[in-house]
């Protein structure tokens, strides 16, 4: 009897709903490929025609990962101290929404460094379009960290106050695995285009034009499979804001998160 026949029922038992089923035959082939090569999970997902976010997290219908980062600047435009961020250096906020290939699907830049990540999102055109169901359709999810409010299309982890259940911890770990793509994309962006590690433009408009140009070039590098290992910006994690969410979670989002947590 073939190995796949012996494992078929066991592999089916691991499926409890909540995301699209990957058939046992394909599961086995994916595992064999994973063991036989050094390809990343993202590369293997593309090879086998499955959603990479789902491979990383077990959560289906994720279409993007959201995060904000500081772009250090030389001074405060117009002498406005709102550009001084929580880490006490002048900066502007860059918001990225990235897919599982590290392509930047949406970028929003220019808000002062002291602006809360959730407020940056509310001020972006992406938020209004998503709320209207135009760029994130029903059932699709964008994932972010705890700085953002839980919504119908925006999924965030359960805040850890020391009382999380094992299921909630598992959900948070799954979401964190999927969110890594936006952190990696940020590292690649600042690694390839190191001018973003210290922007010397004095006018906000010029800062925005420079940043958006780098985002376009980043996408071209991804599309052309440009080698990146020598350019990764190692210190990107220092720019994490660690903000607390300032907006109320939607009850529908709470219900959906609870259901997915139970299904993982």
CORFENKA-V637032 format. One record per run of one state. SS is the DSSP state (h for helix, s for strand, l for the rest). FROM is the first residue (numbers start at 1). TO is the last residue. If there is no record, write none. Layout:
ss;from;to
SS;FROM;TO
SS;FROM;TO
//
This chain:
ss;from;to
l;1;2
h;3;13
l;14;23
h;24;36
l;37;40
h;41;47
l;48;51
h;52;57
l;58;61
s;62;73
l;74;76
h;77;79
l;80;80
h;81;83
s;84;84
l;85;89
s;90;98
l;99;103
s;104;112
l;113;116
h;117;123
l;124;124
h;125;131
l;132;140
s;141;143
l;144;153
s;154;155
l;156;165
h;166;192
l;193;193
h;194;197
l;198;198
s;199;199
l;200;203
h;204;223
l;224;228
h;229;231
l;232;233
h;234;239
l;240;250
h;251;263
l;264;264
//
